[in-house]
Amino acid sequence: MSSDPRPMPYPHLFQPVVLSESLALPNSVVMAPLTRCFAGEGLVPTDEMASYYAKRADAGLIVSEATIISPEAQGYPDTPGIFSPEQIAGWKKVTAAVQANGGRIFNQLWHLGRVAHSHYTGTQPVAPSAIAWQGRVPRSPGLEYEMPRELSTEEVRVLVKKYAQAASNALEAGFDGVEIHGANGYLIDQFLRQQTNQRSDEYGGSLKNRARFALEVTDVVIDAVGADKVGIRLSPNAHVHLEHSPGDEDTFIYLLEELGTRGLAYVHEGAFDDHIEYDYLGGRASAFLRKHYPGNVIACGSLGFEEADAMLKNGQTDLVAIGRPFIANPDLMHKLQTGADTTVFDQDMPKHLV
Ligand SMILES: Cc1cc2nc3c(=O)[nH]c(=O)nc-3n(C[C@H](O)[C@H](O)[C@H](O)COP(=O)(O)O)c2cc1C
């Protein structure tokens, strides 16, 4: 008499998901975007990066580390770009290695706005308004945030087009799609917020105007690569690099309703801790996205594996993104499948932990 096989510890993490017309995922786990600062000369992705991502190709979907769309977008050392032919060639090695191992990878498109730094770019950072963030720049000993220069209306329009070009470059580099980085207090988030956006042109003033940049970027990126290959990451919870002002939540409600008409692959929660309840969101950021966005939601932020499994089971989210455990465990999916212990992330883990 044969005994029953041991049940899978996290069955819902291993449920296949249809993300969009062009993309079916073998499981519901997304590797969250994780900046590792290990691009090479010219911000070109390296062979080491190809090996790092290829080892994690059994995630349902990998979202690459944030990738700058143009030289003036940079704020940390050695973050890769997607604007030069050399960078596209470097990424080709990464995407080919992931796909050879049966994986799928989106490129996260990034502009840091006022969080960028002249130390890296040689030029004053740009932002919706000339309002600085205070404090020391992480990963950059001795640097403090700078006063940004307000973008002219024409410059904003040019920037929108840069996202489209970056998205086309990403597809040329072999990515399966792109994720617009609208989260974590970077440029797009800075446009969405009253505190950081005090413009008087069509990109500021009213909540619709504050959402205009995010929506124009989304629309041009959709035109460039197709809505089924586009996701966006958002932080309605204002957890880093800026502060919430009363009423900002209404901008997010409007934005999510508009995004809901675009047929995107997903909306992804940009948070470090999804357990925090925000009065102005009526609870957790994942629940807020779930409530106001009709399509696929990816929850993220210090989610335990059991808890993530339960959130999928209960329909609280469509997919879950896991970040730090993927750095610490190249074989995370295998460990989750077998119930093996996982290594706990430590920020001093070497970059070449690949
Ligand atoms: C080292 C590190 C780098 C990160 N880099 C990015 C990034 O490039 N883009 C992004 O949207 N979020 C980034 N994040 C946030 C993660 O994607 C994720 O939201 C966060 O780590 C919470 O998930 P976790 O608790 O599963 O790690 C980073 C987080 C860490 C710890």
The ligand as an SDF file (V2000), in Angstrom:
LIG
                    3D

 31 33  0  0  0  0  0  0  0  0999 V2000
   18.2080   45.6100   -1.5530 C   0  0  0  0  0  0  0  0  0  0  0  0
   16.8580   46.0770   -2.0410 C   0  0  0  0  0  0  0  0  0  0  0  0
   16.7520   46.6470   -3.2890 C   0  0  0  0  0  0  0  0  0  0  0  0
   15.5040   47.0680   -3.7740 C   0  0  0  0  0  0  0  0  0  0  0  0
   15.4050   47.5890   -5.0320 N   0  0  0  0  0  0  0  0  0  0  0  0
   14.2040   47.9100   -5.5590 C   0  0  0  0  0  0  0  0  0  0  0  0
   14.0710   48.3240   -6.9080 C   0  0  0  0  0  0  0  0  0  0  0  0
   15.0450   48.3770   -7.6720 O   0  0  0  0  0  0  0  0  0  0  0  0
   12.8350   48.6510   -7.3620 N   0  0  0  0  0  0  0  0  0  0  0  0
   11.7330   48.5880   -6.5480 C   0  0  0  0  0  0  0  0  0  0  0  0
   10.6260   48.8960   -6.9960 O   0  0  0  0  0  0  0  0  0  0  0  0
   11.8220   48.1630   -5.2690 N   0  0  0  0  0  0  0  0  0  0  0  0
   13.0260   47.7960   -4.7690 C   0  0  0  0  0  0  0  0  0  0  0  0
   13.1050   47.2940   -3.5000 N   0  0  0  0  0  0  0  0  0  0  0  0
   11.8750   46.9870   -2.7590 C   0  0  0  0  0  0  0  0  0  0  0  0
   11.4840   45.5240   -3.0010 C   0  0  0  0  0  0  0  0  0  0  0  0
   11.0820   45.3230   -4.3440 O   0  0  0  0  0  0  0  0  0  0  0  0
   10.3320   45.0670   -2.0790 C   0  0  0  0  0  0  0  0  0  0  0  0
    9.2380   45.9300   -2.2590 O   0  0  0  0  0  0  0  0  0  0  0  0
   10.7470   45.0770   -0.6080 C   0  0  0  0  0  0  0  0  0  0  0  0
   12.0140   44.4750   -0.4320 O   0  0  0  0  0  0  0  0  0  0  0  0
    9.6990   44.3310    0.2540 C   0  0  0  0  0  0  0  0  0  0  0  0
    9.5910   42.9850   -0.1250 O   0  0  0  0  0  0  0  0  0  0  0  0
   10.3220   41.8210    0.7620 P   0  0  0  0  0  0  0  0  0  0  0  0
    9.9140   42.0560    2.1920 O   0  0  0  0  0  0  0  0  0  0  0  0
    9.7490   40.5370    0.2220 O   0  0  0  0  0  0  0  0  0  0  0  0
   11.7800   41.9820    0.5730 O   0  0  0  0  0  0  0  0  0  0  0  0
   14.3490   46.9170   -2.9750 C   0  0  0  0  0  0  0  0  0  0  0  0
   14.4720   46.3450   -1.7000 C   0  0  0  0  0  0  0  0  0  0  0  0
   15.7060   45.9250   -1.2300 C   0  0  0  0  0  0  0  0  0  0  0  0
   15.7950   45.2790    0.1220 C   0  0  0  0  0  0  0  0  0  0  0  0
  1  2  1  0
  2  3  1  0
  2 30  2  0
  3  4  2  0
  4  5  1  0
  4 28  1  0
  5  6  2  0
  6  7  1  0
  6 13  1  0
  7  8  2  0
  7  9  1  0
  9 10  1  0
 10 11  2  0
 10 12  1  0
 12 13  2  0
 13 14  1  0
 14 15  1  0
 14 28  1  0
 15 16  1  0
 16 17  1  0
 16 18  1  0
 18 19  1  0
 18 20  1  0
 20 21  1  0
 20 22  1  0
 22 23  1  0
 23 24  1  0
 24 25  2  0
 24 26  1  0
 24 27  1  0
 28 29  2  0
 29 30  1  0
 30 31  1  0
M  END
$$$$
